[in-house]
Structures are given as structure tokens and as C-alpha cells.
Amino acid sequence: MRGGRNPAGAAGSKAAPAQAWIVAAGACGLAAAALFAQAASAQTKTIGSVHVQGKVWMIHGAASNIAVQIGNDGILVVDTGGSETADEVLAAIRELSPDKPIRWIVNTQAHSDHTGGNETISQAGETVNGNPAAIVAHENVLARMSGEDRPPTEWPLNTFFESSRDFYFNGEAVFLYHVPSAHTDGDIMVYFRGSDVLVTGDIFVTTHFPVVDLEYGGGIDGFVDGLNFALDVTVPAFQQEGGTYVIPGHGRISDEADVVSYRDMAFFVRQRVRHFIEEGMSLAEVQAVKPALDYEPRYSDEELPWTSEMFVESVYRSLAPEGSR
């Protein structure tokens, strides 16, 4: 692997109702994103796969989306979903490629809905040296996971601290781009250059408002920077459709136009909240104004724990001076 340039510039049952998750967040002091992971894992979904393009497939229904690249060198997996579906994910990978070895796993962040299957998938794979499949992530992901009560067999022991890494696998260049302080402080996006597929982790989703996990080092400015960088990578084919395909952390396969819409939402809500902070408004006053109201029909879901109010609060706390939070 090699280092590179700075990607982000300078800067059967349903989930519990959102209100119940909010109460749980306040009572237990858990990160909102961790609650989201629990809610996603609680939903009963069918594990399935779909070919994206080139050498890349997407596995869905496993608490988070999973990307799988298959070629002569073996299999590379981006994220592994929740622990509850690890065996089913492994079966889905084997259905796509029964004989090729799983060589690499890349984690886009530390949360358990993206890393819960690490142990199962890694132990089922094999490096060229005969070890379990190597797990790769930004060093902040290892710091987060090793600081929690998680087994070392889930940890990404191949880490990097630079702004990017790249390597060649299955006949194409693979780029790992670190996006500082976005969803968390360990987010990376993965770009398969030959297949022209970008995997964003939770920096981009199609199902809900951005989850800015302040406890994990996230921030709204980093979120917008990350989405802008994704737009630098993606290129549409015709009339803003097709071209580079994007696998979001949650939701459907997308293209550049979808990322534009999500970036615009994050940007405008951030600017509104920033303006209200400059006017001296408190968090309660800003929430009462509902700065994300026009986006709620698209990005609110009563069955998910991350509400518009929680998103606005995370933006406010991300932007407000330390003493006024």
C-alpha cells in the first residue's frame, strides 16, 4: 500500500419507534450511531446481492451495505455488516464466488453495524501467507475498537494514518481516502478505479439525515468536505445519470446526482444552523425553527432512531463555541 494526497481539502420485527431510542440515548449515554446500529440489526431483512458494475457487487440486508470485489487475485470485502448476519453474509459471498479466497477486508469506520462480521469473514479468508484475511482501516478505527469490549479478532491490524492509501488488486487500482471528522474520526471511502465504483460508508446514505457522531470525533464540516470529495471522484455518464456508481452505507445504489442532493441538504442545514448560532440562538430555539424541515419528507423515517431534531442538535453542537454547547 502507498500513501497519497489529502482527499478532503483543507478543511420479522421492526426497529423501536424513534422516541424510544431518543429516551434510551439520554438514559444510557450511548452514541446515537451505536443506537442506530442496534436498530438496524434488530430489523429482519433478507440478505441479497446485486452486481453494481465491473468487478464489484453489493450485499444488502446486513445492517449496512457491503461491497465485494471479485477477480483473479481473490475477494476484497468492504465492511462486514452486523455480527447477527455474519454467517449469512459469508454465504452470500460464497454464492458470488465459491472458490476464490477472501484476501482483504476494508472497514470504512468502527461502528458495529459495519464491522460486526469482521471475525467471521476474516477467519473464513486467507492471505497469501496463510493467515486470516487482513482487515484494513484508518488507525482511528483500531483505536476505537480496541478501546471497547470487542475481541482482537475483529480489530483491523493493518492500519494507516496518512490521508490516503492505494494498492492494486484484481486488475485495478483501489484507493482508500480518509475523511477527517465526518461521520466519525476514522471514516474512509473506497474507490475501485477500473470498475468505477465508490464506497462511501456512512458519509453518504440514502435513508436518513447524516449521523454526526460527536462522541466518535465526527463533525458537520468534515461531513460536507467528504461529500464534496465524493463529487470530485464521481463522474456521470449522460444527463447526470449513471457513470460512477456509489454504494452508500445504507440504502440503494446511487450516482453523482444522488450525492449532490445529499451534499446540498447537509450544506444548507449547516449554513442555517451556523447563521442562527451567530444570531445568539440557543439549541432549543434553533430546533424550534426546524432548519431541516424542507428535507424531512425525504430523509426522516419514524422507524429509525436518527431524527431531524437529533441531526440538527449534532450540527449545532458541532458548530457552537465550546462554552455555548
Buried (B, 14 or more C-beta within 10 A) or exposed (E): BEEBEEBBEEEEEEBBEBEEBBEBBEEEEBBBBBBBBBBBBBBEBEBEBEEBBBBBBBBBBBBBBBBBBBBEBBBBBBBBBBBBBBBBBBEBBBEBBEEBBBBBBBBBBBBBBBBBBBBBBBBBBBBEEEEBBBBBBBBBBBBBBBEEEBEEEBBBBBBBEBBBBBEEBBEBEBBBBBBBBBBBBBBBBBBBBBBBBBBBBBBBBBBBBBBBBBEBBBBBBBBBBBBBBBBEBBEBEEEEEBBBBBBBBBBBBBBBBBBBBBBEBBBBBBEBBBEBBEEEBEBEEBBEEEBBEEBBEEBBBEEBBBBBBBBBBBBBBBBBEEEEE
